[in-house]
């Protein structure tokens, strides 16, 4: 069974340093207290109090070293689980333009068919925008459509449900696009309530 961390979609940032799972950092203090308690506790039974005190006195420095090493290891592990990252903002000079790629395949009937045209009309006056169709009918080769329309150093908005039933794999296309500095974005779409009788 895989260890799954719930995603509360809230990122905590201080300046440009951020963590995705901030609540894991909160667990550091209780974990350290638990380690401290386990390190101080003696699980060995002794016949009398003098043997116990002699044992504790001889192992005092060993216990401190073990406490420090275990604490450091668990703090670093919890920091790694918290998924830290650095936010960077970079301005890239260039010509801002957008190509909207529309999937008109039969699987897109569940979504608003005019969303691409609405987006085109909203952006038309502010930046240069092109709109192209990449799939239609029963054939949904989204990967090939994206590949045929990226040129390098450009921005592409794909309006699709993501169903790619032929052609290149989308993951391969995204890897290629990042290699030629092309930005490929998608829209989060909601299905339209349609009732068929």
N, C-alpha and C positions, 0 to 999 in steps of 0.2 A: 504494500500500500504506500503510495507516495505521500510525502508531507506537504500539505496544501495550506498556504497562508491566506486567510480571507483578505480580500481587497476592498477596503473602504473608500477607495478612489479619492483619498485626501493625502496630498503630499505636503510634508512639513519642511519649510526652508528657513534657514538663517543665512542671510546675505545670499550668496550664490550656491551654498552647500545645502543639499536636500537629501531627504530619505523618503522612500516610498512607504514603508511600514513603520511609522513613527512609534506605534504602540509597542513594538519589540524593544525599543530603547528604554521604555518605561520599565520593562521587565528586568533590566540589568541590576537594579538595586535589590529586589527580592532574591534574585539568583545569587548575588554576592553574599547576602546574609545567610542564605541556605548553605553555601559552600563554607562560610566561616563557621557555622554551627557544626557541620559534618566534620570539619578539620579539627575542631576542639573536642569533639566527642570521642571518647575512647571505647572501642567495641571489644577490647580484650578484658577478660575477667582476671582479677588478681586476688591472691589469698588474703592480703592485708593492705592497709593504707600505705605503709612504708614502701612496698614494692610498686604501688601505683605512682607515688610521688617520685620515686627514683626513675621509673620509666618515663614519666612526663618530663622530668628535668633533662634526661639524656636525649629525648626526641624533640625538644623545644625548637631548635634551629631547623631541623628537618621539616617539622610541621609548618613553620613560617615560610620556608622555601616552597613547599608543596602548595600552601594556601596562595602565595603570590603567583605561582605558575598556573594553577588551575583558574584563578581569577582572571588573569590576563588572557588565557585561552578562551574562556567563556565570554569575556567582554568582546574580544575580537570576533568570535563566532556570532554573537548576537548583533554586532554592528554589521557583519556581512549579511545576515538574514534580513536586516532592516533595509537593504538595497540602497546604499548611499550613491549619490551622483552629484555632479557639478553642472549647474545651469550656465550655459554660455550663449550670449547673443552676438551674432555676427552679421554685419551688413555686407552683402556681396553686390558689387557694382554690376549693372547690366540693364537689359531692357525688360521691364516687367510686362509679361504677356502670359496669357493662359489659354490652353487648349482644353476644351471640354469634350470628353469622349463619352458618348452615350451608347449604352447597351439596349438595343431594341429587340432583344430575343423574346421568345414567348414566356420565359420565366419572369420577365419584368412586368407582366400584366397585373401583378398584385400591387404594384407601386404606382404613384402618381406619374402619369406619362408626360406631363408638362413641366416637371421639375427642372429639367435641363434648360428648356427655353426660358423659364422664369429666372433662373440663375444668369443666363446669358443676357437677358434684358436688364437685370440689376447691375451687372458689371460692365456693360457695353460702353458707357460713357467715361468710366474711370480708367480702365486699362484696355489694351488691345485683346480681344477675345475671339477665338475661333471655336466652332462647334462641329464635331464630326461623329459619324455613327461607326461603331466598331463591331457590332454583332446584330444579327437579325434572324427571325424565324426560329427554327429548331436548333440552329447552330450558334453556339456561344463560345467563340474563340477569343476571349477577352485578352489573354496573354499576347496573342499575335497582333491584335488591334492596338494594344499599347506599344508593342515593339515597333510597329510600322509608323507610329505617330510621335515617338520621342526622338529628338534631334541632338540632345546634349545641351546643358545649361538652360533648360526650359522647365516650365511648370505645366503639369497635366492634372486635370480633375476628372476622375473616372466616376461616372454615374451608372452603377451596376449593382445587381444583387450578389455578385461574386461567384455565381455559378458558371464555372469554366468547364465545358464538356468536350473540348477538343483544342488542339494546338499546344502552344508552350505553357509551361507551368507558371503561375503567377509569382511564386517565390523566386524563380530564376529571373524573371523579368524585373522584379524589384531590385535584385542584386545587380543586374546589368545597369538599370537606371541610376542607382547610386554611384556606380563606377564612372558614368559619364556626366554626373552632377545634374541629373534630371530629378525633379521633385514630383512624385506621383501621390496624389491625395484622393480620398474618397469621401462621399457624403454618408452620414448615418440616416437611413431612410426607414420610415414606418410603413407597414402594409396598410392599404386602404381597406376599409370594411366593405366588402362586396358580398352580397348574398345571391347565390345562384339557385334558381328554382328548378 
